[in-house]
């Protein structure tokens, strides 16, 4: 009964949080026509509308009501995700929901509620991370609004966010976050590159190239230390020795990050990632976004345009999990063999006409 009550409370906060977003959101045209709207916000909303139209006409993303409304929130994130793993494992704990299926996070619209649930998990001995989320997709079930939590991102980052979340409405497989995020990340990468090629200037392209290069280097850093942790947990050793090695690996990760940050000239964009003590939960999701990327990138290059790519991805989605994973691994093999030559650039397919 206690478990059922806790689950009911969780669904209630989720329903109330989603309803509050709808209530706060107004059509962008209303914001643009309101004399009291800040001119800077008007400029960002107009840019978002142009990006939204680009997503439909050039990337073949859904032409629906998503990202045609805007909500100004009184908090820095739309929600906070709780991610957890056992103390000596990188396998995330999963929670199952009616629409999204089983996912490796639990979202709260209140930071205090997220921290309270994280404390419960820590008391049970789990490694836990609480992270703010600027946007999420309702998978086309509802009209997702633009939010104050990301509207002031740079043009390329704003485009990246919109492309990624809309991609989740094209293909989504319940319970396979690795597949879903790999697909959406591939669409975002290729979409931003095409958008910059057509509408960007040299400063924007150079700025995004620096951002992308730093992101790739940071992810490579995480992947390397994640592999070391996985090897540690898999070895035949006592719990005490595994804990000691775990602490050493996380200390090395922090030291290596400081060196990487220095090579970036002091760029501090990832400092917030180290705001709380590092643990397995910080690294558990790295594979979710990265593992299938080489396969999806290769498939996009092979299909040459977005509609054919989406059809091919839907075919993969219809396969059994093991077959789908095997196919993506096979597609990504050439990229993996060349991994020592640096990150693979996102392919630029033909636009939708």
Steps between C-alpha positions, in 0.01 A plus 500: 500500500786737584664429163170558322450830683852616408442410133166686501670810644766479232245483218305786656803732500573399141143574389492829689838603360396426142169680547683804638711513182187505285344766719808724484557459125362761258520505119822663381294743292344628824842564651618673183191720489517597866665845542623400846704205369872564531654574154778247563242229572310596183821453298560156653141391434519614138825306463336191652212522251749514210685199641168319541410563134847383396447177698184427302613602150864386506510217754154350450416531869134509612295807407277510808432738790825430685726802555239748379415610855728648765499474880704717736589291805615628838768231531828424318390154376167356394564192715771310686592141417609251764741235370620214720721190485615241752820593684722271293324495165446732205165344412236767571189423698196520272148628554211411272225737385192461277618710201879516520547137599793410727760776534807553718383818671211637704396860434366755748367849436619604847871492584413442867296189410785370286752552780268329749466193279876500437554495876279191528704320236830599664371366831454165325867508394462608137712752310276790398516810281243780478525703179298790363329452162431803274259318264330169436271341245148366558552292183226677309227420751484866598615834359846567643559873560815705469624577850693776673739227614661484154367787287815708564738230379717596203332462160675170427426364848135603472478322165670194645249482783195536273628247244582245771167517678298495176695195383358307795157551342613329177622168640493385861541148638363438846768380739798559268646836609832424331330465162274802551777736610743381235243567229400844633864603547578404140210712372609791719862484380420479130219753533715763667779450248256546210338801668839667556604427141188672368437780750803535723794738472869432557484604866205270569660207320830549681326537836299183453806311375679594825197394705473168314872427532494567875190282537665213313815528712300509821294197400817312405635578848186358661496192278862423587443515875169319471685211336748497788214483751332218308824303503537561872151373581543194278826381657531234770581714801357581840240773546759697695751495214235587245400800709861614523547473123169677441618796708832507312327500159270787592793700638682440170192612306488827688875559452479421128207737463702784650773434241242493222347824628845662493544393137171680426638824638302468822157440343279407797185377327527153653587607854138452609539129420746484792281703737427198719721200590548272200354151499380228263174680425692782330647255248219247462325694222810572290452182298131586453588794276821371344484124440278502190621828347752346254230269362242776461752735339596231250134426425428869435798525264382183325138615454608850389185688605282530806180329379688187392700513824183518711349206310816295556502589871133396528596165349763462770244597763276216383775243562553309822744669739792262440461516121474881511815533710692256279403692187606837647831355618565360153418835337731683739799269463695711245469808723608302805805364314599858415427634849866568563492771234269725704123553516298420190333813359125493460396419141311767308217334304285654232234735633130424471345690208 
